[in-house]
């Protein structure tokens, strides 16, 4: 992503460092904090840290724990104040930030428990205001916050200071934004159980910190981070107030930085290192910016939108337009497995072998249908040997009342015969558990199994609708997912081996994987990492020389036009079939239309993309940065556009 050879100006109003991966940036932040802790220890002083929760600081905390255990970093002189807590919230609840901090940091270091301060979610409402006033006093009495760690929500909130928060606000009780509550749903059994309120430090409290580290990881944060860093200060993006802080440092990974001007439109801030990919990015950006078809772009359009250098250095607008139009056109194909007997020099997939062995990896038991259901149907209809591998059980998505309904059916069915006493005893135990379960209670292993079987049944129904035999369905139940909680285990060799063993068994020509790189801690990203790990472990196998990896995305976060390397159009009739397929795999959904239909896609012209990827000549090694192109020796995965009508 080194787009610029010389930068004339920067639109970023905060000092911003961009790292290839979140882990690298997190390690840097953790080492900066450790250095400050040790400096204070050397001077015989205490250090006050403001701590955040959520996915952003997790790897920072993991590195601090590692440094404590392996390098002797002591936290004996550390005082902490957490940003916020849901209200009401019991400290031992799964969703509690008290529990979060213990799991990821406090239980693993030598901090004095008396030095830990977290807003109290158990207080009666009439005690909250006094608590908030005292929380401010305790921060001041400790000498103020030396280093404040911040994440950012999709609404632009820092702490729980939602849009509209005043710059002068102090610690207080707030109402949570609807989007914030929807984002929190992943940690709660249902939307009804997500709290409507929280106790949070105010903007003024945060701004008093001596140093602030704002962390942003993942593509789903890119849009709001750009507004916080480059746009004018506004209460509608509370993080933008940080532009007034004298010592704020911002750390992004490549995904989170993609909306910054130096990455999205680098020609607006400097001289570019032009290559074919960046030229395609620029021309498609120009087409969308001036709302003109590519073939109608003029020299004037290029000159008035910061692209005069491109015309001067490379070609006239006419030649550029033809070049990029052809490149995009060559990505569109109705043959995702390759067209038999065709000249494939400008096609995204090989013509041979005519019938390919294909694995579609689906993180949950419906991602294959939601994100590439139309492509899935075409692969089967065109005679390829298609296998679907469901990487996780998806049991967390099954509500308790669905599990109870299935269990009650099984109990009543068993009572029609002569139920075995031992089996009946087990069923009664499970029925009692579901009927009395509290919202934050972890499911019993047997309940998780039942919920996983419900998802399996739905997945089978969809695959059978596509014409697949049951023996082509593979339920991997990767261990990292099976915690019974929204917080998963770290990826392990057992996860990678499960994927690698299936690939070794099938020896596919094509692998389709969910390419959602948004949240580095999300299930989709971990599932993708297991596939990358499997490719790395199998790279010396001869059959891998002919194995291509394609990354697909869903309706929520798609590849940009210039990134797509294979676009499979879908007709209105095929879209109806995809909707029927979606209903097979999601019978419990209240909205009976697939996300492809409800996301504004129906009726649009086909989305086109970048030119055909380089043909692989060997095997593909695990990249150290975000994948960008295609599978094969020295290359990265190809990018498959979502189904489009």
C-alpha positions, 0 to 999 in steps of 0.5 A: 500500500505504498501509493505515494512517492512524494506527499505534498500535504496531509489532510489528517489532523491527528498524527496517524501511524498505519500498521500492516496488521492490528497485532503489530500496532498493538505490540507497539502500543503495549511496549510504549505503555510498558516503557512508561510504567518502567520509567515511573517505577525507576522514578519511584512514582505511580502511573495512572492508565485509562483503560478501554474494553471491546475488541480494539485493546485486546491484543494490547492487553495480551502483549502486556500480559506476555511481557509481565510473564516473560519479561518481568514487567510489574504493574505494582505501581499502576492505577487504572480507571476504566472508561465505562460500564453498561448500566445496569450490569452485574460484575460477574455477568458475561457482558460485564466490563469488570469480567472483560478486564479480569479475563484479558488483563487483571487476573494475569498481572500483579496489579493491586486490586485496590488500584483498579477502578471501573464504573459500578453498574449495580448502583441504584439509579439515585446513587449514580450521579454521586458515584460519577462525581466521586469517580472524577475526584478519584482520577484527580486525586490519583494525579490525572490519567497519564495514558488513556487507551481508546477504541472507537465505535461505528457512531464515532463514540469514545467511551460511551460518549455518543453523537451529540455529546458535549465537549465539556461533559464529565463522567455520567449516565448516558443513553446508548445509540441504537447502532451501538446497541446493535453492535453490542448484540454479538455479546448478548443473547438477544437485542432486548437484553442489550442495556439501553444505558451506560456509565461513561467518562465524559469528553472533558475527562478523556481530554484531560489525559496527558497522552491518548492512544486511539486504536482502530483495527478493521475495515468496518471502522474505516469510514468513521475513523476517516471522519474523526481524523480528517473531517472538521470537529463536530459533536456528531463524531465525538472522537473528532474532539481529539483533534484539540488534544495536544498529545493524541496518537492514532494507530490503524491497521491497513483495513481501518486506514483504507478511507484515509485520503492517502490510501483512498485517493492518494493522487489528491495529496501527492505524487503516486507510484502508478501501477496497473492496480492503482490506475484502475483504482483512480479511474473507477474512483473518478467515474464514481466521483463525477458520475460518468461511465468510464468510457465517457471520462474526458481529459478535463475530468482527470485534470479537475479531480487531481489526476492530471499527472496520470494523463501526463505520465501514462496516456490520454484519457481515451487510452486510459478509459479503454484500458480500464474498461477492458480490465473490468469487463474481463472480470465478468463471467457466468462460469465461476469454475472456468468455461470449458473449451474457452480461451482463458487468457483474459478470463478470471478462471482456468478452462481446465480441468473442465470439471473441478473439485471445489471447496466452499468454506463457510464460517457459519452454516449460512455464509455460503448462501448469503454471500455467494449463493448464486455462484454456489448454484452455478458451480453445481449446475455446471457440473463441478464437484462442489463440497461445502465445509462449515467451519463453526457450529454456529450454535451461538446464533440459535436462540434458547426458545428454538432449542427448547422447541426442538427439545420439547418435540423430541421429549414428546416424540419419545413419550409416544414409545417407551422412553428409557429412564436414563435418556428421559432424565437427561432430557428433563435436565436440559428442559429445566436448564432452558426454562430457568436459564438466566441471560448471562448463563453459559449453555451446557455442552449438550445445549450447544450440541442441540443448537449446533444440530439445528444449524446443521439441519438448516445447512443440509436443507440449503445444500440439498436445494442446490443438488448436493449430496450429503457426503459433500457436506463437512461440519468441522466444528472448529475448537476455537469457537466452542466456548459457549460465549461470544468471546472465543479461544485463540486459533490453534493448530487443531483448527488449522489441522481440521481445515488442512485435513479436509483439503488434503482429502479432497485436493481441490482446484478451487477454494472459496473462503469468506474474505471478511477482514473487518474485525481482526477478532471476529469469527470470519477473520479467524476462520480465514486465518485457519485457511491461510494456515492450512495453505501454508502447511500444504504448500509443498504438496504437488496438487497445491500447484493447481489450487486457487483461492478465491475470497468472497464477501457478503452484502455488509462489506463488499470488495470495492469495484477496483478490487474485484477479480471475478464478478458473477452476474445473477439474473432476476430468476437466479435471484429468486432461486437464491432467495429460496435457498436462503429460506432453506438455511434461515427458516428462523429469520423474520425477514424472508428476503436474503441480504442480497435483496434487502441491501439495495442490490436487486436491479443494479447493473453488474459490478465489474472489477479489476483484471484477471489475476496472474496465472499460478505457477506454484503454491501460495504462501501465507502472506504477512499482510492483507491478501490482495490478489490471487492464489499461486506461488508468490501471489495472494488470493483472488477476490470474488464479487458478491452475487449481483443482479 
